[in-house]
Amino acid sequence: MRLLRIFPAIVFIALGIALGVLNPQRVALDLGGAVLHAGLGVALLAAVLLGAILGGLALALGVIAPLRRELELKRVRDDAPRPFNDTGV
C-alpha cells in the first residue's frame, strides 16, 4: 500500500523536474501590486498545483460537505427513540 503512494509521487516529482529543465526561460508574473519572477517550469507547476487545490476545495464544499451533512441528519433520525410498540418494520 505504501508503494502505491510513493510511486506516483516519485513519478510526478520526476516529471516536475523534467518540466523545469525543459523550460528554463524566465517569466514575470504581474499581480497588479507585485511582480514575481520565476522560471517557466516553476510557474507552470505552481499553476497546476493551485488549480488542483482550488478544484479539491470546490469539490469538498460543493459535494462532500452536503453529503456529510445529509448523512449526519440520517444518523440522527435513525437514532431517535421509537414508540414502545414500534417494531421497526
Summary of the structure (lengths in Angstrom):
residues: 89
radius of gyration: 24.1
end to end distance: 42.1
largest distance: 77.0
contacts: 167
relative contact order: 0.07
helix: 67%
strand: 11%
